[in-house]
Amino acid sequence: MTTHPASITFHAAKAEDTPAFIALRGKTRQNAIPKERLAEVGITAATWAEMMRSGSLPGQVCHHDGQLVGYCFGERDTGEIIVLALLPEFEGLGIGKTLLELIMTELRAQGHQRLFLGCSSDPASRSYGFYRYLGWTATGETDKYGDDVLEFRFTA
């Protein structure tokens, strides 16, 4: 795992922080989704918090000097990585990779040997190269948003 300075901390996400998660989601460099658009698809602070409280949506967050700078959430029952979001000024520091690894480890502990996610099919997108570099592979499928479905299979 990447080593980070003491000003960068990681910990399990807390349901009471969902308003901050929604605010950050609208500030990402690519694929930013504002609060209003999330609400249109049924994602609000209340619905997100409920999924977390039920245990179905584990998450990990990163703070820099106490400020939320990124997070990653996965779906406990399916093994889907739901979202990885990071403020642009914190890109390139290994934070996204660390957040993803933390959630992958958590989902593997739940018994998943295969994880999946939706990723832009545009090679110019940061996510396109990011996930593939980390060993995720295209399944040949697309999700309901038209994104490529990538998978990661754990080896023994």
C-alpha positions as CSV (number, residue, x, y, z in Angstrom):
1,M,0.0,0.0,0.0
2,T,1.1,3.6,-0.7
3,T,2.7,5.5,2.2
4,H,1.1,8.9,2.9
5,P,2.2,11.8,5.1
6,A,0.7,12.1,8.6
7,S,-1.6,14.9,7.4
8,I,-3.4,12.3,5.2
9,T,-5.6,9.9,7.2
10,F,-7.9,7.0,6.2
11,H,-10.8,5.5,8.1
12,A,-14.2,3.9,7.8
13,A,-16.9,6.2,6.5
14,K,-19.6,7.4,8.9
15,A,-23.3,7.7,8.0
16,E,-23.5,11.2,9.5
17,D,-21.0,12.5,6.9
18,T,-23.2,11.7,3.9
19,P,-23.9,15.4,3.2
20,A,-20.1,16.0,2.8
21,F,-19.9,12.9,0.5
22,I,-22.6,14.4,-1.7
23,A,-20.9,17.8,-1.8
24,L,-17.6,16.3,-2.8
25,R,-19.2,14.2,-5.5
26,G,-20.0,17.4,-7.3
27,K,-16.4,18.7,-7.2
28,T,-14.5,15.8,-8.9
29,R,-12.6,16.6,-12.1
30,Q,-14.3,14.1,-14.3
31,N,-17.8,12.7,-13.9
32,A,-18.8,15.2,-11.3
33,I,-22.4,14.7,-10.3
34,P,-24.2,17.6,-8.5
35,K,-26.5,17.1,-5.5
36,E,-29.6,17.7,-7.6
37,R,-28.7,15.1,-10.2
38,L,-27.9,12.5,-7.5
39,A,-31.4,13.2,-6.0
40,E,-33.0,12.6,-9.4
41,V,-31.7,9.0,-9.3
42,G,-32.7,8.6,-5.6
43,I,-29.4,9.3,-3.9
44,T,-29.7,11.8,-1.0
45,A,-27.9,12.1,2.3
46,A,-30.7,10.2,3.9
47,T,-30.8,7.3,1.5
48,W,-27.0,7.0,1.4
49,A,-26.8,7.1,5.2
50,E,-29.5,4.4,5.5
51,M,-27.5,2.1,3.1
52,M,-24.4,2.6,5.3
53,R,-26.3,2.0,8.6
54,S,-27.7,-1.3,7.1
55,G,-24.2,-2.4,6.4
56,S,-24.9,-2.8,2.7
57,L,-22.7,0.1,1.6
58,P,-19.3,0.0,3.3
59,G,-17.0,2.9,2.7
60,Q,-13.6,4.3,3.4
61,V,-12.7,8.0,3.5
62,C,-9.6,10.1,3.3
63,H,-9.0,13.4,5.1
64,H,-6.2,15.9,4.8
65,D,-5.8,18.0,7.9
66,G,-9.3,17.1,8.8
67,Q,-10.9,18.0,5.4
68,L,-12.6,15.3,3.4
69,V,-10.7,14.8,0.2
70,G,-11.9,11.5,-1.1
71,Y,-13.9,8.3,-0.5
72,C,-14.7,4.9,-2.0
73,F,-17.8,2.8,-1.4
74,G,-18.7,-0.7,-2.4
75,E,-21.8,-2.8,-2.4
76,R,-21.5,-5.6,0.2
77,D,-23.9,-8.0,-1.4
78,T,-22.9,-7.8,-5.1
79,G,-19.2,-6.8,-4.9
80,E,-19.7,-3.7,-7.0
81,I,-17.5,-0.7,-6.4
82,I,-20.1,2.0,-6.4
83,V,-18.0,5.1,-6.3
84,L,-14.5,6.4,-5.9
85,A,-14.3,10.2,-5.7
86,L,-11.4,12.5,-5.0
87,L,-10.9,16.2,-5.1
88,P,-8.8,17.2,-8.1
89,E,-6.1,18.8,-6.0
90,F,-5.4,15.5,-4.3
91,E,-5.1,13.4,-7.5
92,G,-1.8,11.7,-8.2
93,L,-0.9,11.1,-4.6
94,G,-2.0,7.5,-4.3
95,I,-5.1,8.4,-2.3
96,G,-7.5,6.9,-4.8
97,K,-5.5,3.7,-5.1
98,T,-5.4,3.4,-1.3
99,L,-9.1,4.0,-0.9
100,L,-9.9,1.4,-3.6
101,E,-7.6,-1.1,-2.0
102,L,-9.2,-0.6,1.4
103,I,-12.7,-1.3,0.0
104,M,-11.5,-4.2,-2.1
105,T,-10.0,-5.8,1.0
106,E,-13.3,-5.3,2.9
107,L,-15.4,-6.8,0.1
108,R,-13.0,-9.7,-0.2
109,A,-13.3,-10.3,3.5
110,Q,-17.1,-10.5,2.8
111,G,-16.4,-13.5,0.6
112,H,-16.2,-11.9,-2.8
113,Q,-13.6,-13.3,-5.2
114,R,-14.8,-11.1,-8.1
115,L,-15.5,-7.4,-7.9
116,F,-16.8,-5.2,-10.6
117,L,-17.5,-1.5,-11.5
118,G,-18.7,0.7,-14.3
119,C,-15.9,2.8,-15.9
120,S,-15.8,5.3,-18.8
121,S,-15.0,3.7,-22.2
122,D,-13.2,6.8,-23.2
123,P,-9.4,6.3,-23.1
124,A,-8.9,10.0,-22.4
125,S,-10.8,9.6,-19.1
126,R,-8.6,9.3,-16.0
127,S,-10.6,6.4,-14.7
128,Y,-10.0,4.4,-18.0
129,G,-6.3,4.0,-17.4
130,F,-6.4,4.1,-13.6
131,Y,-8.4,0.9,-13.1
132,R,-6.8,-1.0,-16.0
133,Y,-3.3,-0.1,-14.6
134,L,-4.4,-1.6,-11.2
135,G,-5.4,-4.9,-12.9
136,W,-9.1,-4.5,-13.6
137,T,-10.1,-6.0,-17.0
138,A,-13.0,-5.2,-19.3
139,T,-15.8,-7.9,-19.4
140,G,-17.1,-6.8,-22.8
141,E,-20.4,-5.6,-21.1
142,T,-21.7,-2.1,-20.6
143,D,-23.8,-0.9,-17.7
144,K,-27.1,1.1,-17.7
145,Y,-25.1,4.3,-18.1
146,G,-23.2,3.1,-21.1
147,D,-20.0,2.6,-19.2
148,D,-17.7,-0.4,-19.6
149,V,-18.0,-3.0,-16.9
150,L,-14.6,-3.9,-15.5
151,E,-13.9,-6.8,-13.1
152,F,-11.1,-7.7,-10.7
153,R,-10.6,-11.3,-9.8
154,F,-8.6,-12.1,-6.6
155,T,-6.1,-14.9,-6.9
156,A,-5.4,-17.3,-4.1
